[in-house]
Amino acid sequence: MDFQPDETQQAISRLAAEVVAGADTPERLWEGLSQAGLLTLGSPEREGGAGLGVLETALVLVEIGRGAAALPALRIDGTSLIIEDPKDQHPDWVRWEATSRPGPHPLTVAAACALGDGALAGALDLTARHIRTREQFGRPLATFQAVAQQIADVYIASRTLHLAVLSACWQLDAEQAGDGRAGDGRAGDGRTGDGRAGDGRQAGDDLAVAAQWLTAEAPPAVRTCHHLHGGLGLMIDYPLHRHTTLIRDLVRFLGGAEQALSTLGERCVPRPD
């Protein structure tokens, strides 16, 4: 399995990052993403989209999360995940509220994990920049061993979540290319299949790993980011709180760490006959 992005995927990530960085309001963000063609990457070509996979759409969601922008609207069209401007919310599109309904669609789980991946990476970027430039006792904070150890823990959490998200999205695309089945073993019409990608693994398993890592590891990691910022991390005009809020919203949407761990256990731990 090769997670090295191809030229198209690298271009998508760069373009999405540029649009997010250059948008100073939510309206300009969604307008910019639309004009760049990034909202319709997952739409079929017959509908004017690019007809790309879940992974390419997830790369855009990572950059939206990195900027801690407002939660996007999402539309699921068969096996396609499509980003929509949230002001155009439709009753049949994904709703981000945490409810007692059955588990969300696998493509929605992938989207939530991609947004959380970006949100934690953005918090890490802010924190790394702060400890490089903030001095105490005449030295940058980053030179203190205790600070270096804590930011290293955040880096590990962030990179592991990113790998889990890439793996899950890659598996979803592999399954859909192989037999059109969704990542939890359901076909687009609700039929049950084996849900296995070409290497015999299930995308649903990788999704469960990504969801568990987001719900269990991202919240303490972002708390460490606040701790390393000191009082600055609590200021309303400093963006770190937006990353924290986004991660909390996504954790609630996925049902919390205990629910995610239970789902992972049910999928991955063999049951005795």
Order of alpha helices (4+ residues) and beta strands (2+ residues): alpha-alpha-alpha-beta-beta-alpha-beta-beta-alpha-alpha-alpha-alpha
